[in-house]
Amino acid sequence: MSTYTGKTRFGFEPKMSVVMDAAGVTRTPLALRPSLGPLAMLAYKPARVKALVKLSSAPTTGTVQFELYANDAAIMTRSMSINGVTEIAIDQAIDLSAVAGEAELSTGLNVTAAADAGITAEVTAYLDVEQPVAQTGC
């Protein structure tokens, strides 16, 4: 008897660039948005969003929200102050039970309070979805 488990990693736009000195949302471009496809049929699918936000320098002010979207609905939001930091790591469990297989997934960085002029951010994000154990040869 063999036992199998699986993990699928969805990558979003690698190193998405965001200007931090003006309020607004920057999202994964339409052409690069993955979908769950047949994984959406699984009743149990633990998932984690992992992201790294690297700032070009440490701002003295500013707040952002990292968001995960299914189509245009935010299904996860994480608010963060960026005062005095150059790097923010995100690792958060997420419930995908209501996400349809054809829904386009995207990430976004919403600058809710602008940072100092000239500061940019580089965002790298992944969505890891686990599949349940399958046994063969029973």
C-alpha positions in Angstrom: 0.0 0.0 0.0 1.3 3.5 -0.9 0.3 6.8 0.6 0.5 10.1 -1.3 0.0 13.7 -0.4 0.3 16.7 -2.6 1.1 20.4 -2.4 0.4 22.9 -5.2 2.1 26.2 -5.2 0.6 29.1 -7.1 2.9 31.9 -7.9 1.8 35.5 -8.6 3.7 38.1 -10.6 7.3 37.7 -9.5 8.7 40.8 -7.8 5.6 43.0 -8.4 6.8 46.6 -8.2 4.7 49.1 -6.2 5.3 52.9 -5.8 4.8 53.6 -2.1 4.5 57.4 -2.1 0.8 57.6 -3.2 -2.3 55.8 -2.0 -3.7 53.1 -4.3 -3.8 49.4 -5.1 -1.4 47.5 -7.3 -2.6 44.0 -8.3 -1.4 41.0 -10.2 -1.9 41.6 -13.9 -4.9 39.8 -15.5 -2.7 37.6 -17.7 -0.8 36.2 -14.7 -3.7 35.3 -12.5 -4.0 31.6 -11.7 -7.1 29.7 -10.6 -7.7 26.7 -8.4 -9.3 24.6 -11.2 -10.1 21.1 -10.1 -8.5 21.7 -6.7 -11.7 23.6 -5.8 -13.6 20.3 -5.7 -11.7 19.1 -2.7 -13.6 19.5 0.6 -10.5 19.7 2.7 -7.7 21.9 1.3 -5.5 23.6 3.8 -3.8 26.7 2.3 -1.3 29.3 3.2 -0.5 32.6 1.7 3.2 33.5 1.8 4.6 36.8 0.7 7.7 39.0 1.1 7.4 42.8 0.7 10.9 44.4 0.3 11.1 48.2 0.5 13.8 50.2 -1.2 14.5 52.1 2.0 12.9 52.4 5.5 10.1 55.0 5.4 9.2 57.2 8.3 5.5 56.9 7.7 3.0 54.7 5.8 0.6 51.8 6.1 -0.3 49.1 3.6 -2.7 46.2 3.2 -1.6 43.0 1.6 -4.6 41.3 0.0 -5.5 38.1 -1.7 -8.4 38.2 -4.2 -10.7 35.7 -5.8 -11.9 37.6 -8.9 -12.5 41.1 -7.4 -13.4 40.0 -3.9 -10.8 40.3 -1.2 -10.7 36.9 0.6 -7.7 37.8 2.9 -6.4 41.2 4.1 -3.4 41.9 6.3 -2.8 45.5 7.4 0.8 46.6 8.3 2.7 49.7 9.3 5.8 50.2 7.2 7.4 52.8 9.5 11.1 52.1 9.9 11.1 48.7 8.2 12.6 47.5 4.9 11.1 44.0 4.8 7.8 42.4 5.8 7.2 38.6 5.7 3.7 37.2 5.6 2.7 33.6 6.3 -1.0 33.2 7.0 -3.5 30.3 6.8 -6.5 30.9 4.6 -9.8 29.2 4.0 -10.5 28.5 0.3 -13.7 26.6 0.7 -15.8 29.3 -0.9 -13.5 29.9 -3.8 -14.7 28.6 -7.2 -12.3 26.7 -9.5 -12.6 29.3 -12.2 -12.1 32.3 -10.0 -9.0 34.3 -10.9 -6.7 34.6 -7.9 -4.5 37.7 -7.5 -2.6 39.6 -4.9 -2.6 43.2 -4.2 -0.7 45.8 -2.2 -3.0 48.6 -1.1 -1.1 51.7 0.1 -3.6 53.1 2.6 -1.3 55.8 3.9 1.5 57.0 1.6 5.2 56.5 2.5 8.0 59.0 2.0 8.6 60.1 -1.6 10.8 57.9 -3.8 10.2 54.6 -1.9 9.2 51.5 -3.9 8.3 48.0 -2.8 8.9 44.7 -4.4 6.3 42.0 -3.6 6.8 38.3 -4.1 3.8 36.1 -3.2 2.7 32.4 -3.3 -0.4 30.4 -2.4 0.4 26.9 -1.2 -2.6 24.5 -1.3 -2.3 21.0 0.3 -4.2 18.0 -1.0 -5.4 15.2 1.4 -3.8 11.8 1.7 -4.6 9.2 -1.0 -3.9 5.5 -0.5 -3.5 3.0 -3.3 -3.2 -0.8 -3.3 -5.7 -1.3 -0.5 
